[in-house]
Amino acid sequence: MGSPPKLDMSFEVVVAGGGMAGMTMGLALAAAGGSTAVIEKQPAGTLRDAGFDGRTSAIAYGSQQIFDGVGIWKALAARAEPIRAIRIADGTLNEGPSSLFLHYDRLDVDSDALGYILENRDIRDAQLSAAAASEAFHLLAPASVAGADRGPGGVEVTLDDGRRIAARLLIAADGKNSPLRLAAGIRATRIDYPQIAIVCTVAHARPHDGVAVELFLPSGPFAMLPMTGQRSNIVWSERTELARNILALDDGAFLDELQRRFGNWLGEIRVEGPRFGFPLGLMHAERYTDRRLALIGEAAHIIHPIAGQGLNLGLRDVAALAESIVDARRLGLDIGSGEVLARYERWRRFDNVLMATSMDGLNRLFSNDIGPLRLARDLGLAAVNRMPPLKRFFMRHAMGVIGDLPRLVRGEPL
Ligand SMILES: Cc1cc2nc3c(=O)[nH]c(=O)nc-3n(C[C@H](O)[C@H](O)[C@H](O)COP(=O)(O)OP(=O)(O)OC[C@H]3O[C@@H](n4cnc5c(N)ncnc54)[C@H](O)[C@@H]3O)c2cc1C
């Protein structure tokens, strides 16, 4: 028998997937001195392209702390729009918001901002630049993980071009259809919502003053998220068939449909750039770990974007897993051992399940036009609005600053 073929490269950790969760993971580990490879199937130039992902992300206060901790907030601060207030109301087509609403204000929590709106392409750009400047970070893109042989002492990752890489731990950040989760036989609970989120950017005549608006229309939530300049990003959930038809409309008819929902509160509006459609669903993996494998971000869980929390959960996964790895390394322990991975899983499961079920419940409660239900939820919103302690609790949860927080979320070094 001949000797096994030589491995091409060796790192402490290999991250499969260079989406926003995978790249943050790579930056966190590299900043703490661990040699890390991130493997991404898209070319880096594509990730930066305006036509690749027209979304913005509402970044909670806790996630801003993580971005600061991994060294990208300085580059992002000037491109971030602070969310000064959030207004949530029921609405109907052409009639605008109900007079019973919930209003969250940064002053209620004594903070400069409730969070920030960032364009995904700006986040990706800052991550790619920081990765290029780091000696410990190795981005292999375009390249795909084709398979992984996970043994008791380490992992051998095979790329689609035949290269083989050794590591102590493999992190799957390979998105909602995670090939690594499927290959590990990890089952998942999955619900496909009969909704598509239509996403586009609009420029408007009047300033938004940093107010994010979530309007609950009968077929799904319609969010207007304040961007830099007089622009807002629209996340407009519609029933699947109708959404497909709306996405196919010509520019004039699309603008008319948009205006019927957007209303006139920001004056005349104009669509900027392309429109995008994202099918919506819920997914939760039954386990986040397997031998020398940890799932993070959408490889582990997908939630409805109704409150803009999906990436925030993924970033909290990053902070908890990075801390588990770094603590183990400092103690001279095996960073890919079952104990380290179990700590990560225990840490993240409750927060992720709670957020997924809350978002599912909210979407079901609000995506309909049943009279008594509409009245009950309007009264509910108005009631929470008048209960400062409950309101503050919801705000702090949305800001990502309650529970057992990892060091990066607390603004401490890893
Ligand atoms: C309409 C909409 C609005 C949203 N708004 C918000 C918001 O405001 N705030 C918020 O917190 N969240 C929001 N989210 C959720 C957020 O966008 C996602 O949670 C986040 O983008 C997921 O990032 P990820 O890195 O986990 O996965 P992905 O972005 O899917 O990244 C996975 C990466 O893995 C790569 N890959 C896959 N397989 C392989 C392989 N075999 N080898 C190499 N690479 C591979 C892919 O190319 C991809 O780049 C929203 C979601 C939607 C749909």
PDBQT file of the ligand as one rigid body, heavy atoms in Angstrom, charges set to zero:
ROOT
HETATM    1  C1  LIG A 501     -35.219  39.656   2.396  1.00  0.00    +0.000 C 
HETATM    2  C2  LIG A 501     -34.300  39.400   3.546  1.00  0.00    +0.000 A 
HETATM    3  C3  LIG A 501     -33.956  40.441   4.391  1.00  0.00    +0.000 A 
HETATM    4  C4  LIG A 501     -33.117  40.208   5.482  1.00  0.00    +0.000 A 
HETATM    5  N1  LIG A 501     -32.827  41.250   6.321  1.00  0.00    +0.000 NA
HETATM    6  C5  LIG A 501     -32.070  41.018   7.417  1.00  0.00    +0.000 A 
HETATM    7  C6  LIG A 501     -31.789  42.075   8.347  1.00  0.00    +0.000 A 
HETATM    8  O1  LIG A 501     -32.227  43.207   8.176  1.00  0.00    +0.000 OA
HETATM    9  N2  LIG A 501     -31.017  41.790   9.436  1.00  0.00    +0.000 N 
HETATM   10  C7  LIG A 501     -30.537  40.538   9.659  1.00  0.00    +0.000 A 
HETATM   11  O2  LIG A 501     -29.889  40.318  10.690  1.00  0.00    +0.000 OA
HETATM   12  N3  LIG A 501     -30.771  39.521   8.787  1.00  0.00    +0.000 NA
HETATM   13  C8  LIG A 501     -31.515  39.733   7.678  1.00  0.00    +0.000 A 
HETATM   14  N4  LIG A 501     -31.741  38.720   6.788  1.00  0.00    +0.000 N 
HETATM   15  C9  LIG A 501     -31.074  37.419   6.981  1.00  0.00    +0.000 C 
HETATM   16  C10 LIG A 501     -29.634  37.452   6.475  1.00  0.00    +0.000 C 
HETATM   17  O3  LIG A 501     -29.571  38.033   5.187  1.00  0.00    +0.000 OA
HETATM   18  C11 LIG A 501     -29.064  36.038   6.438  1.00  0.00    +0.000 C 
HETATM   19  O4  LIG A 501     -29.232  35.469   7.705  1.00  0.00    +0.000 OA
HETATM   20  C12 LIG A 501     -27.574  36.049   6.104  1.00  0.00    +0.000 C 
HETATM   21  O5  LIG A 501     -27.331  36.674   4.871  1.00  0.00    +0.000 OA
HETATM   22  C13 LIG A 501     -27.057  34.614   6.050  1.00  0.00    +0.000 C 
HETATM   23  O6  LIG A 501     -25.656  34.648   5.954  1.00  0.00    +0.000 OA
HETATM   24  P1  LIG A 501     -24.828  33.290   5.943  1.00  0.00    +0.000 P 
HETATM   25  O7  LIG A 501     -23.421  33.725   5.819  1.00  0.00    +0.000 OA
HETATM   26  O8  LIG A 501     -25.234  32.416   7.079  1.00  0.00    +0.000 OA
HETATM   27  O9  LIG A 501     -25.317  32.507   4.618  1.00  0.00    +0.000 OA
HETATM   28  P2  LIG A 501     -25.134  32.879   3.083  1.00  0.00    +0.000 P 
HETATM   29  O10 LIG A 501     -25.205  34.319   2.836  1.00  0.00    +0.000 OA
HETATM   30  O11 LIG A 501     -26.104  32.010   2.331  1.00  0.00    +0.000 OA
HETATM   31  O12 LIG A 501     -23.646  32.411   2.741  1.00  0.00    +0.000 OA
HETATM   32  C14 LIG A 501     -23.314  31.095   2.436  1.00  0.00    +0.000 C 
HETATM   33  C15 LIG A 501     -22.119  31.130   1.507  1.00  0.00    +0.000 C 
HETATM   34  O13 LIG A 501     -21.620  29.803   1.333  1.00  0.00    +0.000 OA
HETATM   35  C16 LIG A 501     -21.191  29.656  -0.009  1.00  0.00    +0.000 C 
HETATM   36  N5  LIG A 501     -21.166  28.207  -0.268  1.00  0.00    +0.000 N 
HETATM   37  C17 LIG A 501     -22.229  27.336  -0.292  1.00  0.00    +0.000 A 
HETATM   38  N6  LIG A 501     -21.789  26.084  -0.508  1.00  0.00    +0.000 NA
HETATM   39  C18 LIG A 501     -20.430  26.163  -0.618  1.00  0.00    +0.000 A 
HETATM   40  C19 LIG A 501     -19.401  25.200  -0.848  1.00  0.00    +0.000 A 
HETATM   41  N7  LIG A 501     -19.669  23.892  -0.991  1.00  0.00    +0.000 N 
HETATM   42  N8  LIG A 501     -18.114  25.630  -0.907  1.00  0.00    +0.000 NA
HETATM   43  C20 LIG A 501     -17.805  26.942  -0.748  1.00  0.00    +0.000 A 
HETATM   44  N9  LIG A 501     -18.749  27.894  -0.528  1.00  0.00    +0.000 NA
HETATM   45  C21 LIG A 501     -20.031  27.503  -0.461  1.00  0.00    +0.000 A 
HETATM   46  C22 LIG A 501     -22.217  30.451  -0.810  1.00  0.00    +0.000 C 
HETATM   47  O14 LIG A 501     -21.702  30.844  -2.053  1.00  0.00    +0.000 OA
HETATM   48  C23 LIG A 501     -22.475  31.652   0.114  1.00  0.00    +0.000 C 
HETATM   49  O15 LIG A 501     -21.648  32.761  -0.184  1.00  0.00    +0.000 OA
HETATM   50  C24 LIG A 501     -32.599  38.912   5.700  1.00  0.00    +0.000 A 
HETATM   51  C25 LIG A 501     -32.930  37.864   4.847  1.00  0.00    +0.000 A 
HETATM   52  C26 LIG A 501     -33.787  38.098   3.781  1.00  0.00    +0.000 A 
HETATM   53  C27 LIG A 501     -34.161  36.947   2.876  1.00  0.00    +0.000 C 
ENDROOT
TORSDOF 0
